[in-house]
């Protein structure tokens, strides 16, 4: 037998010497076990707060109706954990990251526009003034009356 002993005493699992087993209703669909020679491994799933207790193994002696309980048990204290929906908070982080990247990009664009980077990449011409002093070009500039 696997028994709950303290808070709410009840039977959890019974395995006979012929390997017939009985899982009691409170643990139906929440208990799995495997047996290898004299060793039994029990796994409980979907634990609930009221599963908190001290669990002990007990055996029925041959030609007796008394249970022989092991000296030590296993104490299980189940604590309710608040489930958080990570998907909502992760969308908020993604959105905030996108907004920050867009604002940073806009800041860079405004800065480059203000500085007018175009003039830094153009070929600079030397400061020279050219004036055509030929006669043909002067003819057109005279005012005739």
PAZAPA-4460 file (N, C-alpha, C; in steps of 0.05 Angstrom, whole numbers, plus 32768, in hexadecimal, padded with zeros to 4 digits):
% residues 145
    n_x    n_y    n_z   ca_x   ca_y   ca_z    c_x    c_y    c_z   seq   type   mol
   8011   7FE8   8000   8000   8000   8000   8012   8019   8000     1      X     A
   8007   802E   7FF4   8012   8049   7FF7   7FFB   8058   8005     2      X     A
   8002   8064   801C   7FED   8071   802C   7FF4   808E   8032     3      X     A
   7FDF   809E   8034   7FE1   80B9   803F   7FDB   80B5   805C     4      X     A
   7FEB   80C1   806E   7FE7   80BA   808B   7FDE   80D0   809D     5      X     A
   7FE4   80E9   8097   7FE0   80FE   80AC   7FC8   810F   80A8     6      X     A
   7FC8   8120   8094   7FB3   8134   8090   7F99   8128   808A     7      X     A
   7F98   8118   8076   7F7F   810B   806D   7F87   80EE   8067     8      X     A
   7F87   80DC   807B   7F90   80C0   8077   7F7F   80B2   8062     9      X     A
   7F8C   80A6   804E   7F7E   8097   803A   7F91   8085   802B    10      X     A
   7F87   8072   801D   7F97   8060   800D   7F9B   806D   7FF2    11      X     A
   7FB3   806A   7FE7   7FB9   8076   7FCD   7FBC   8060   7FB8    12      X     A
   7FCC   804B   7FBF   7FD2   8036   7FAC   7FD5   801B   7FBA    13      X     A
   7FCC   8006   7FAD   7FCF   7FEB   7FB8   7FDA   7FDA   7FA1    14      X     A
   7FEF   7FCB   7FA7   7FFA   7FB8   7F93   7FFC   7F9D   7FA2    15      X     A
   7FEF   7F89   7F96   7FF0   7F6E   7FA3   8009   7F5F   7F9A    16      X     A
   800F   7F49   7FA8   8026   7F39   7FA1   8023   7F2D   7F85    17      X     A
   800B   7F2B   7F7B   8007   7F21   7F5F   8007   7F38   7F4B    18      X     A
   8011   7F4F   7F53   8013   7F67   7F42   7FF8   7F74   7F3A    19      X     A
   7FE3   7F6C   7F47   7FC9   7F7A   7F42   7FCA   7F94   7F52    20      X     A
   7FC1   7FAA   7F45   7FC3   7FC4   7F53   7FA8   7FD1   7F54    21      X     A
   7FA5   7FE2   7F68   7F8D   7FF3   7F6C   7F97   800F   7F72    22      X     A
   7F8F   8021   7F60   7F94   803E   7F66   7F7A   8049   7F70    23      X     A
   7F7B   8055   7F88   7F62   805F   7F94   7F59   8078   7F87    24      X     A
   7F3E   807E   7F88   7F31   8092   7F77   7F3E   80AE   7F79    25      X     A
   7F48   80B6   7F90   7F53   80D1   7F93   7F6B   80D5   7F81    26      X     A
   7F78   80BF   7F79   7F91   80C1   7F69   7F8E   80B4   7F4E    27      X     A
   7F75   80AE   7F46   7F71   80A2   7F2B   7F7A   80B6   7F16    28      X     A
   7F87   80AD   7F02   7F92   80BD   7EEC   7FA8   80D0   7EF5    29      X     A
   7FB2   80CE   7F0D   7FC7   80E0   7F17   7FDF   80D0   7F22    30      X     A
   7FDE   80B6   7F20   7FF3   80A5   7F2C   7FFD   8090   7F18    31      X     A
   8017   808E   7F17   8024   8079   7F07   8038   806B   7F18    32      X     A
   803C   8051   7F13   8050   8043   7F22   805E   802E   7F10    33      X     A
   8076   8027   7F18   8084   8011   7F0A   8091   8000   7F20    34      X     A
   8091   7FE6   7F1A   809B   7FD3   7F2E   80B2   7FC3   7F22    35      X     A
   80C8   7FC2   7F31   80DF   7FB2   7F29   80E8   7FA2   7F42    36      X     A
   80E4   7F88   7F41   80EA   7F76   7F57   80DE   7F81   7F71    37      X     A
   80EE   7F8A   7F84   80E3   7F94   7F9D   80E1   7FB2   7F9F    38      X     A
   80E5   7FC0   7F88   80E5   7FDD   7F88   80CD   7FE7   7F78    39      X     A
   80BF   7FFA   7F83   80A8   8006   7F75   80AD   8024   7F74    40      X     A
   80AB   802F   7F5C   80AD   804C   7F58   8092   8057   7F52    41      X     A
   8089   806B   7F63   806F   8076   7F60   8072   8094   7F58    42      X     A
   8062   809C   7F44   8063   80B7   7F3B   8047   80C3   7F3C    43      X     A
   8044   80D9   7F4A   802A   80E7   7F4C   802B   8100   7F39    44      X     A
   8015   8104   7F2B   8013   811A   7F18   7FFD   812D   7F21    45      X     A
   7FFE   8145   7F16   7FE8   8159   7F1B   7FE2   815B   7F39    46      X     A
   7FF7   8160   7F48   7FF3   8162   7F65   7FE1   817A   7F6D    47      X     A
   7FD2   8176   7F82   7FC0   818B   7F8C   7FC8   8191   7FA8    48      X     A
   7FBF   81A8   7FB2   7FC6   81B1   7FCD   7FBE   819C   7FE2    49      X     A
   7FA7   818F   7FDE   7F9E   817B   7FF2   7FAE   8160   7FF0    50      X     A
   7FC0   815E   7FDE   7FD2   8147   7FDD   7FE9   8149   7FF1    51      X     A
   7FEC   8160   7FFE   8001   8163   8012   7FFB   8150   8029    52      X     A
   8010   8140   8030   800D   812D   8046   8027   811D   8049    53      X     A
   8027   810A   805B   803E   80F8   805E   8035   80DE   8052    54      X     A
   8044   80D4   803E   803E   80BB   8030   8050   80A5   803A    55      X     A
   8044   808E   8041   8054   8077   804A   804D   805E   803B    56      X     A
   8060   804C   803A   805B   8032   802E   8054   801E   8045    57      X     A
   8042   800D   8040   803A   7FF9   8054   8035   7FDE   8046    58      X     A
   803B   7FC9   8054   8037   7FAE   8049   8025   7F9E   805C    59      X     A
   8017   7F8B   8051   8006   7F79   8061   8016   7F60   8065    60      X     A
   801A   7F59   807F   8029   7F41   8085   8018   7F28   807E    61      X     A
   8026   7F12   8076   8018   7EFA   8070   800A   7EEF   8088    62      X     A
   7FF2   7EE4   8084   7FE1   7ED9   8099   7FDA   7EEE   80AE    63      X     A
   7FD8   7F07   80A6   7FD1   7F1C   80B9   7FC1   7F31   80AA    64      X     A
   7FB2   7F40   80B9   7FA2   7F56   80AD   7FAE   7F70   80B5    65      X     A
   7FC5   7F70   80C3   7FD2   7F89   80CB   7FE5   7F94   80B6    66      X     A
   7FE7   7FAE   80B5   7FF9   7FBB   80A3   8014   7FBF   80B1    67      X     A
   8029   7FBA   80A3   8044   7FC0   80AC   804D   7FD9   809E    68      X     A
   804E   7FEF   80AD   8054   800A   80A1   8072   800F   80A4    69      X     A
   807E   801A   808E   809A   8021   8090   809E   8038   80A3    70      X     A
   80B5   8039   80AF   80BA   804D   80C5   80B9   806A   80BA    71      X     A
   80C4   806E   80A3   80C4   808A   8099   80B3   808C   8081    72      X     A
   80A7   80A3   807E   8097   80A8   8066   80A3   80BF   8056    73      X     A
   8095   80C8   8043   809E   80DE   8033   8089   80F4   8036    74      X     A
   8093   810B   8040   8081   8122   8043   8080   8131   8029    75      X     A
   8068   8137   801F   8064   8147   8007   8053   815F   800F    76      X     A
   805E   8176   800A   8050   818F   800F   804C   819D   7FF4    77      X     A
   8033   819E   7FEB   802C   81A9   7FD1   8024   81C6   7FD6    78      X     A
   8031   81D7   7FC7   802B   81F4   7FC9   801F   81FC   7FAE    79      X     A
   800A   820C   7FAF   7FFD   8215   7F97   800F   822A   7F8A    80      X     A
   8013   8227   7F71   8024   823A   7F62   8012   8249   7F4F    81      X     A
   8015   8264   7F50   8004   8275   7F3F   800F   8273   7F23    82      X     A
   7FFD   826B   7F10   8005   8269   7EF4   8005   8285   7EE8    83      X     A
   801A   828B   7ED9   801B   82A5   7ECB   801B   829F   7EAD    84      X     A
   800D   82B0   7E9F   800C   82AD   7E82   8023   82BD   7E76    85      X     A
   8037   82AE   7E6E   804F   82BB   7E63   804B   82C8   7E48    86      X     A
   8038   82BE   7E39   8034   82C8   7E1E   802D   82E6   7E1E    87      X     A
   801C   82EF   7E31   8015   830B   7E31   802C   831D   7E38    88      X     A
   803C   8315   7E4C   8053   8326   7E54   8068   8326   7E3E    89      X     A
   806C   8310   7E30   8081   8310   7E1B   8079   8322   7E04    90      X     A
   805F   8323   7DFD   8057   8336   7DE8   805D   8352   7DF0    91      X     A
   8059   8359   7E09   805F   8374   7E13   807C   837A   7E10    92      X     A
   808E   8367   7E16   80AB   836B   7E14   80B2   836F   7DF6    93      X     A
   80A7   835E   7DE5   80AC   8361   7DC8   80A3   837C   7DBE    94      X     A
   808B   8385   7DC6   8081   839E   7DBD   8092   83B5   7DC7    95      X     A
   809B   83B4   7DE0   80AC   83C9   7DEB   80C7   83CA   7DDC    96      X     A
   80D2   83B3   7DD5   80EB   83B1   7DC7   80E8   83BE   7DAB    97      X     A
   80D3   83B8   7D9D   80CE   83C3   7D83   80CB   83E2   7D84    98      X     A
   80BD   83EC   7D98   80BA   8409   7D9B   80D4   8416   7DA0    99      X     A
   80E5   840A   7DB1   80FF   8416   7DB7   8111   8416   7D9E   100      X     A
   8111   8401   7D8E   8121   83FF   7D76   8117   8415   7D62   101      X     A
   80FD   8418   7D5F   80F2   842C   7D4C   80F9   8448   7D55   102      X     A
   80F7   844E   7D6F   80FF   8468   7D79   811C   846E   7D75   103      X     A
   812D   845A   7D7A   814A   845D   7D76   8150   8462   7D58   104      X     A
   8143   8454   7D47   8147   8458   7D2A   813E   8474   7D22   105      X     A
   8128   847D   7D2C   811E   8498   7D26   8132   84AD   7D30   106      X     A
   813E   84A9   7D47   8152   84BB   7D52   816B   84BC   7D40   107      X     A
   8174   84A5   7D37   818B   84A4   7D25   8185   84B3   7D0B   108      X     A
   816D   84AE   7CFF   8166   84BC   7CE6   8165   84DA   7CEA   109      X     A
   8158   84E3   7CFF   8157   8500   7D04   8172   850C   7D07   110      X     A
   8184   84FE   7D15   819F   8508   7D1A   81AE   850A   7CFF   111      X     A
   81AC   84F6   7CEF   81BA   84F6   7CD5   81AE   850C   7CC3   112      X     A
   8195   8511   7CC3   8188   8525   7CB3   8192   8541   7CBC   113      X     A
   8193   8545   7CD6   819B   855E   7CE2   81B8   8565   7CDB   114      X     A
   81C9   8551   7CDC   81E6   8555   7CD7   81EB   8558   7CB9   115      X     A
   81D8   854E   7CA9   81DB   854F   7C8C   81F4   8541   7C83   116      X     A
   81F3   8527   7C86   820A   8516   7C80   8212   8517   7C63   117      X     A
   8200   8521   7C52   8205   8521   7C35   821E   8532   7C2F   118      X     A
   8221   8548   7C3C   8237   855A   7C36   8252   854F   7C3E   119      X     A
   8252   853C   7C50   826C   852F   7C59   8275   851A   7C45   120      X     A
   8263   8510   7C34   826B   84FB   7C21   826E   8506   7C04   121      X     A
   8269   851F   7C00   826D   852B   7BE5   828A   8532   7BE1   122      X     A
   8293   8532   7BC7   82AE   853A   7BC1   82B0   8558   7BC4   123      X     A
   82C4   8561   7BD2   82C7   857D   7BD6   82D6   858A   7BBF   124      X     A
   82CB   859F   7BB5   82D8   85AE   7BA0   82E9   85C4   7BAD   125      X     A
   8300   85C9   7BA1   8310   85DF   7BAC   8301   85FA   7BA8   126      X     A
   8306   860C   7BBA   82FA   8627   7BB9   8307   8636   7BA2   127      X     A
   82FA   8637   7B8C   8305   8646   7B75   82EE   8654   7B67   128      X     A
   82F4   866B   7B5E   82E0   867B   7B50   82EB   867D   7B33   129      X     A
   82DA   8677   7B20   82E2   8679   7B04   82D0   868E   7AF7   130      X     A
   82DD   86A0   7AE9   82CE   86B5   7ADC   82D7   86B7   7ABF   131      X     A
   82C5   86B6   7AAE   82CB   86B7   7A91   82CF   86D4   7A89   132      X     A
   82E7   86DC   7A81   82ED   86F7   7A7A   82F0   86FB   7A5C   133      X     A
   82E8   86E7   7A4D   82EB   86EA   7A30   82D8   86FF   7A25   134      X     A
   82DF   8708   7A0E   82D0   871E   7A01   82B4   8715   79F9   135      X     A
   82B2   86FD   79F0   8297   86F3   79E8   8283   86F3   79FE   136      X     A
   828C   86ED   7A15   827A   86EC   7A2B   8273   8707   7A36   137      X     A
   8286   871B   7A31   8281   8736   7A3B   826E   8745   7A28   138      X     A
   826D   873D   7A10   825C   874B   79FD   823F   874A   7A05   139      X     A
   8237   8734   7A10   821B   8731   7A18   8214   8740   7A31   140      X     A
   8228   8749   7A3F   8222   8756   7A58   8220   8774   7A56   141      X     A
   8228   877F   7A3E   8226   879D   7A3A   8209   87A4   7A36   142      X     A
   8203   87BB   7A3F   81E8   87C6   7A3B   81EA   87DA   7A24   143      X     A
   81DB   87D6   7A11   81DB   87E8   79FA   81C2   87F9   79FB   144      X     A
   81C5   8811   79F5   81AF   8824   79F6   81A6   882B   79DB   145      X     A
***
